[in-house]
Amino acid sequence: MDIKIDVSWSGISKEGIEVHAKGVEGALDKLWSGKESMTGWVKLPLETGPDQLEELLNTAMLIQNQCEELIVIGIGGSYLGTRAAVNALVGYDEVYGTGVPASRYPVIKFAGNTMSAVYLHKLQEDIRTKEVCLCVISKSGTTVEPSIAFAVLKEALIEKYGREKAAKRIYAVTDAEHGVLRQEAEAEGYVSFSVPENIGGRYSVLTPVGLLPMAVAGIDVKSMLAGAEAMATSPVWDLDGTDYAAVRYGLWQSGKVLEIFEYYEPQLEFFTEWLKQLFGESEGKEGKGLYPDSLRFSSDLHSMGQFLQEGNQIFFETVLYVEKPSRDLQVPAAAGDLLAGKKLSQINQAAMEGVAAAHYAAGIPLIKIGIPEINAFYFGQLIYFFETTCAITSYLMGINPFDQPGVERYKEEMKKKLLEL
C-alpha cells in the first residue's frame, strides 16, 4: 500500500504488536469469510462491475446537465463519506464546507444532518433562485433529520417545477425493497439506487450512497474504487498492515480512552468527521472502545496545545499528514528572517515534526499516517484501510463492529418526546 503507517512512536514494541497476531489473523479471516453479517464492504471494491458503474455515471451526468446545485439529504453514514470526499477532492468552503461555484460541475450542499430552520431556509432560497436537484439517502426513510429536510425541500422543488418535473430532479438511494423511501421512489418514479443489504451506513462510502454524489461533483470514482481494491488485495495485510489496529488495541488495554486524529491540511476536516462516526459507532459498546476526536493543526494548537502538552494523558494522537500538498507557496520577505523564502509545505512539515517531538518527549503515544497526496486513488485507499483496521480493533475488543444498539435507544426516547408536543 502507498499509505505509510509509523507506529514507532506509539510506545508499543514490535513484541507488543506480535502478541495480538493470532487475534488479528482471526479478525481478518472473519471479515473475508463471507459468513459475518454486514461485511459486504470487504469484497465490494473487487465486485463492483462495469455495468453498475456505467449506470451510476450515466445518472451522474444526467444530474450534471440538469442542475447547478445538488443537495444531498442524509445523516451519519448517508452523508459523511460524501462530504469528506467532496471536501478533500473538490474544494474547501468555510460557509458550506464543500463546493466550488466556479466549477463546471454542480456545487454539492448538504441537508438532513441538523434540524436548523436557518440552514434549511437558505437551501429553500437556493431552490427558488437556482437549478437544483435533490439526492435523498436513507435506508429506512424514517430518520427524523433527513425526513424533515426532504419534506421541506421537496415542497420547495414542487412549488417551483410542479410535481411531475420535480420528481425528475429527485434521486433516491435507499433499501432495495422495503421502507418508506423505497415506496415513494417507486410511486413517484424517482431514479433510484439501492443500499446493499449487507453493508451498514458508516461502511457504505464506496456504494451508491457515496459514489453517486461524488461522481456528480466530478470526482473520479473509478480511481477511488481502484485505490480501495489495491488496498484490499495488498500483501501488506500479511505483514505490518494491521499494526495500527494492534497498536490501538494495545493502547486501549494500557488505559488510554481517547484517540485524537490530528491533521495539518483543512481538506481532511470532514474525513476526520467520518472517522469519528466509523470508530465511535463501531467500538463504543459494552463500556468499551476508544473515544474518537479530531483537531486541526496548527490552529487548534493555539487552544488545545497546552492541554495536549501538559494535561491529563488519557489520550494518544494519530497524525494524518500529506506528503505532497496540491499547492504550495513561498513566504515573502516581509514575514521575517525565520520564515522568509521557505515554502509553506516545509513550514507545515516542521510544525508537524516539532509538535510530535514535543508531545513524544512528554510521554504521549503517537501514530503517524502519511498520505502521498490527496487524490481519488489514495482517498479510496484511506477509506478501505480505516474500515478494515476499525473492524479488526473492534473484534480484538470482543465487540460487534457492525451494529449500533445505543443509537436506536435515543431515537425511541426522542419519538416519545415528539408525541408529547
C-alpha positions in Angstrom: 0.0 0.0 0.0 1.1 3.6 -0.6 -0.1 5.0 2.8 2.7 5.0 5.3 2.0 3.8 8.9 4.6 4.6 11.5 3.9 3.2 15.0 7.4 3.5 16.2 6.4 6.5 18.4 3.4 4.7 20.0 5.2 3.1 23.0 4.0 -0.3 21.8 7.0 -2.5 20.9 7.1 -4.9 18.0 6.8 -7.7 20.5 3.8 -6.0 22.0 2.2 -6.0 18.5 3.0 -9.6 17.8 1.2 -10.6 21.0 -2.0 -9.9 19.1 -1.1 -11.6 15.8 -3.4 -14.5 16.3 -6.3 -12.3 17.2 -5.6 -10.1 14.2 -5.4 -13.1 11.9 -8.7 -14.4 13.2 -10.3 -11.0 12.7 -9.2 -10.9 9.0 -10.4 -14.4 8.5 -13.9 -13.4 9.8 -14.0 -10.3 7.6 -13.2 -12.3 4.4 -15.2 -15.4 5.2 -18.4 -14.0 3.8 -20.2 -15.5 6.8 -20.3 -12.4 9.0 -23.3 -10.1 8.9 -22.8 -6.6 7.4 -19.3 -7.4 5.9 -20.4 -6.8 2.3 -18.0 -3.8 2.1 -14.9 -6.1 2.4 -15.1 -7.5 -1.1 -17.0 -4.6 -2.6 -14.1 -3.0 -4.5 -13.4 -6.3 -6.2 -17.0 -7.0 -7.0 -18.3 -3.6 -8.3 -18.8 -4.4 -12.0 -18.6 -2.1 -15.0 -22.4 -2.2 -15.7 -23.1 -1.0 -12.2 -20.6 1.8 -12.6 -21.9 2.8 -16.0 -25.5 3.2 -14.7 -24.2 5.3 -11.9 -22.0 7.5 -14.0 -24.8 8.0 -16.6 -27.1 9.2 -13.8 -24.4 11.5 -12.5 -24.1 13.0 -16.0 -27.9 13.5 -16.1 -27.8 15.4 -12.8 -24.8 17.5 -14.0 -26.8 18.5 -17.1 -29.9 19.3 -15.1 -28.7 21.4 -12.3 -26.0 23.8 -10.9 -26.5 22.6 -7.3 -27.1 19.1 -5.9 -28.4 19.0 -2.3 -27.5 15.7 -0.6 -30.0 14.8 2.1 -28.8 12.4 4.7 -27.2 12.0 8.1 -24.4 9.9 9.6 -23.1 7.3 7.1 -25.6 8.6 4.5 -23.6 11.8 4.0 -20.3 11.9 6.0 -18.3 9.9 3.5 -19.5 12.0 0.6 -18.8 15.2 2.4 -15.3 14.0 3.3 -14.6 13.2 -0.3 -16.0 16.4 -1.8 -14.3 18.5 0.8 -10.9 16.8 0.2 -11.1 16.4 -3.6 -13.2 19.2 -4.9 -13.0 22.2 -2.7 -13.0 23.7 0.8 -15.5 26.4 1.6 -15.8 27.9 5.1 -19.5 28.6 4.7 -21.0 25.4 3.4 -18.0 23.0 3.9 -17.8 22.0 0.2 -18.4 23.1 -3.3 -16.6 25.3 -5.8 -19.1 27.6 -7.5 -16.7 28.3 -10.4 -16.5 24.6 -11.3 -18.2 23.1 -14.3 -19.8 20.5 -12.0 -22.7 21.2 -9.7 -22.0 22.6 -6.2 -22.7 19.9 -3.6 -24.5 21.1 -0.5 -25.9 19.0 2.4 -29.1 18.8 4.3 -30.8 16.5 6.8 -27.9 16.4 9.2 -29.3 19.1 11.5 -32.7 20.4 12.5 -31.7 24.0 11.9 -34.5 26.1 10.3 -31.9 28.8 9.5 -29.9 26.5 7.3 -33.0 24.9 5.6 -34.3 28.4 4.8 -31.1 29.1 2.9 -31.5 25.9 0.9 -35.1 26.8 0.1 -33.8 30.1 -1.3 -31.3 28.2 -3.4 -34.2 26.2 -4.9 -36.1 29.4 -5.8 -33.1 31.0 -7.4 -31.0 28.2 -9.0 -31.4 25.0 -10.9 -31.4 22.4 -8.1 -31.6 18.6 -7.8 -32.1 16.5 -4.6 -30.3 13.3 -3.7 -32.1 11.8 -0.7 -30.2 9.0 1.0 -31.8 6.9 3.7 -32.2 3.1 4.1 -35.5 3.4 6.0 -36.7 6.8 5.0 -37.9 7.5 8.6 -34.9 9.1 10.3 -36.0 12.4 11.7 -33.5 14.9 10.4 -33.5 13.7 6.7 -37.3 13.2 6.8 -37.7 16.9 7.8 -35.2 18.2 5.2 -36.6 16.1 2.4 -40.2 17.2 3.1 -39.3 20.9 3.3 -37.0 20.9 0.2 -39.3 18.6 -1.9 -42.1 21.0 -1.2 -40.0 23.9 -2.5 -39.0 21.9 -5.5 -42.6 21.1 -6.3 -43.6 24.7 -5.8 -41.0 25.8 -8.4 -41.2 23.0 -11.0 -44.6 21.2 -10.4 -44.9 17.7 -9.1 -44.1 15.8 -12.3 -41.0 17.8 -13.2 -39.8 17.9 -9.6 -39.9 14.1 -9.5 -37.4 14.1 -12.3 -35.0 16.1 -10.2 -35.2 13.8 -7.1 -32.8 10.9 -6.8 -33.1 8.3 -4.1 -30.6 5.9 -2.6 -32.4 3.5 -0.2 -33.3 -0.1 0.6 -33.7 -2.3 -2.4 -37.2 -3.5 -1.4 -38.5 -2.1 1.9 -39.1 1.2 3.6 -41.0 4.5 3.2 -38.5 6.0 0.8 -38.4 2.9 -1.4 -42.2 3.0 -1.6 -42.2 6.7 -2.5 -39.4 6.3 -5.1 -41.5 3.6 -6.9 -44.7 5.6 -6.6 -43.3 8.9 -7.8 -40.9 7.5 -10.4 -37.6 8.8 -8.8 -34.4 7.4 -10.3 -33.1 5.3 -7.5 -30.2 3.1 -6.4 -30.1 0.5 -3.7 -28.1 0.5 -0.5 -26.5 -3.0 -0.4 -28.3 -5.1 2.2 -25.1 -6.4 3.8 -23.4 -3.0 4.3 -24.1 -0.6 7.1 -24.2 3.2 6.8 -20.7 4.0 8.1 -19.1 1.4 5.8 -21.2 2.5 2.7 -18.9 5.2 1.3 -17.9 3.1 -1.8 -21.6 2.2 -2.6 -24.0 4.4 -4.5 -24.5 6.2 -1.1 -21.2 7.9 -1.7 -20.3 7.2 -5.3 -23.4 8.9 -6.9 -23.0 12.4 -5.4 -19.2 12.1 -5.6 -19.5 11.4 -9.4 -21.9 14.4 -9.8 -19.2 16.6 -8.2 -16.7 15.4 -10.8 -14.7 13.0 -8.6 -13.1 10.1 -10.4 -14.9 7.3 -8.6 -13.3 4.6 -10.8 -9.9 5.7 -9.5 -11.3 5.7 -5.9 -12.5 2.1 -6.3 -9.2 1.2 -7.8 -7.4 2.6 -4.8 -9.7 0.6 -2.4 -9.1 -2.5 -4.5 -5.4 -2.0 -4.3 -5.6 -1.7 -0.6 -8.0 -4.7 -0.2 -5.6 -7.0 -2.2 -2.3 -5.6 -0.9 0.1 -8.2 0.6 0.7 -5.7 3.4 -2.1 -7.2 5.4 0.1 -10.3 5.8 2.9 -8.2 7.0 2.5 -4.9 9.0 -0.7 -3.5 7.5 -2.5 -4.4 10.7 -0.1 -2.8 13.1 -2.3 0.3 13.5 -5.2 -1.9 14.7 -3.0 -3.9 17.1 -1.4 -0.7 18.5 -4.7 1.0 19.1 -5.9 -2.1 20.9 -2.6 -2.2 23.0 -3.0 1.5 23.9 -6.7 0.9 24.9 -5.5 -2.0 27.1 -2.9 0.2 28.7 -5.7 2.7 29.8 -5.9 5.2 27.0 -9.6 6.1 26.4 -9.3 8.8 23.7 -7.8 8.8 20.2 -7.2 12.3 18.7 -7.0 12.4 14.9 -4.8 15.4 14.0 -4.4 16.9 10.5 -2.5 19.8 9.0 -4.5 20.2 5.8 -8.1 21.6 6.1 -9.0 19.3 3.2 -9.1 16.4 5.8 -11.6 18.1 8.2 -14.6 16.1 7.1 -12.5 12.9 6.6 -11.9 13.0 10.4 -15.6 13.6 10.9 -16.2 10.4 9.0 -13.5 8.7 11.1 -15.3 9.8 14.3 -18.5 8.1 13.2 -16.7 5.0 12.0 -14.8 4.4 15.2 -17.4 5.8 17.6 -20.3 3.6 16.3 -18.2 0.5 15.7 -16.3 0.4 19.0 -18.5 2.3 21.5 -20.4 -0.6 23.1 -20.5 -2.6 26.3 -18.4 0.0 28.1 -15.6 -0.5 25.6 -14.0 1.5 22.8 -11.7 4.5 22.2 -13.5 7.9 22.1 -12.6 9.4 18.7 -12.0 13.2 18.4 -10.2 15.4 15.9 -8.1 18.6 15.9 -7.0 20.8 13.1 -3.4 22.0 13.3 -1.9 24.4 13.6 -5.0 26.4 14.5 -6.1 24.1 17.4 -2.6 24.2 18.9 -3.5 27.7 20.0 -6.5 26.4 22.0 -5.7 22.8 22.9 -1.9 22.7 22.7 -1.5 23.4 26.4 -3.7 20.5 27.4 -2.1 18.1 25.0 1.4 19.0 26.3 0.7 19.0 30.0 -2.9 17.8 30.6 -4.4 14.6 31.7 -2.9 11.9 29.4 -6.0 9.8 28.8 -5.3 10.0 25.1 -3.0 9.2 22.2 -2.5 11.0 18.9 -2.9 9.8 15.4 -1.4 12.3 13.0 -2.6 12.4 9.4 -0.1 14.3 7.2 0.0 14.9 3.4 3.4 14.3 1.9 2.8 16.3 -1.3 0.1 19.1 -1.0 -1.6 20.0 -4.2 -0.5 23.7 -3.9 2.5 25.4 -2.3 3.6 29.0 -1.6 6.9 30.7 -0.8 6.8 33.0 2.1 7.7 36.7 1.2 10.5 38.5 2.9 8.0 40.6 4.9 7.3 37.6 7.2 10.8 38.0 8.8 14.1 36.2 8.5 13.0 33.0 10.2 10.2 32.4 7.6 11.2 34.3 4.5 12.0 32.2 1.4 10.7 29.0 2.9 7.8 27.1 1.4 4.6 26.7 3.4 4.8 22.9 2.9 8.2 23.0 4.6 6.9 25.1 7.5 3.9 22.8 7.9 6.2 19.8 8.0 8.4 21.5 10.5 5.3 22.2 12.7 4.2 18.6 12.5 7.7 17.2 13.4 8.1 19.8 16.2 4.8 19.1 17.8 5.3 15.3 17.5 8.8 15.6 19.1 7.5 17.8 22.0 4.5 15.5 22.7 6.5 12.3 22.4 9.0 13.8 24.9 6.1 14.4 27.3 5.2 10.7 27.1 2.3 10.9 24.7 1.9 7.9 22.4 1.9 8.9 18.7 0.9 7.2 15.4 1.8 8.8 12.1 -0.1 8.1 8.9 1.4 9.5 5.8 -0.7 10.2 2.7 1.3 10.5 -0.5 -1.1 13.2 -1.9 -4.8 13.9 -1.8 -6.4 12.3 -4.9 -9.2 9.9 -5.5 -7.0 6.8 -5.6 -5.4 7.5 -2.3 -8.7 8.5 -0.8 -10.1 5.1 -1.7 -7.1 3.5 0.0 -7.7 5.5 3.1 -11.3 4.6 3.3 -10.6 0.9 3.0 -7.6 1.0 5.4 -9.6 2.6 8.2 -12.7 0.4 7.6 -10.6 -2.7 7.9 -8.5 -1.6 10.9 -11.5 -0.3 12.8 -13.2 -3.7 12.3 -10.1 -5.6 13.5 -9.7 -3.5 16.6 -13.4 -4.0 17.4 -13.0 -7.7 17.1 -9.9 -7.6 19.3 -12.0 -5.8 21.9 -14.6 -8.6 21.7 -17.4 -6.5 20.3 -19.5 -6.5 17.1 -18.2 -3.7 14.8 -21.4 -3.5 12.7 -24.3 -2.8 15.0 -25.3 0.4 17.0 -28.0 -0.5 19.5 -27.4 2.6 21.5 -28.4 4.8 18.6 -31.8 3.1 18.4 -32.4 3.7 22.1 -32.1 7.5 21.9 -34.3 7.5 18.8 -37.0 5.7 20.8 -36.8 8.3 23.6 -36.9 11.2 21.1 -40.1 9.8 19.5 -41.7 9.7 22.9 -40.9 13.4 23.4 -42.2 14.3 19.9 -45.5 12.6 20.7 -45.9 14.8 23.7 -45.6 18.0 21.7 
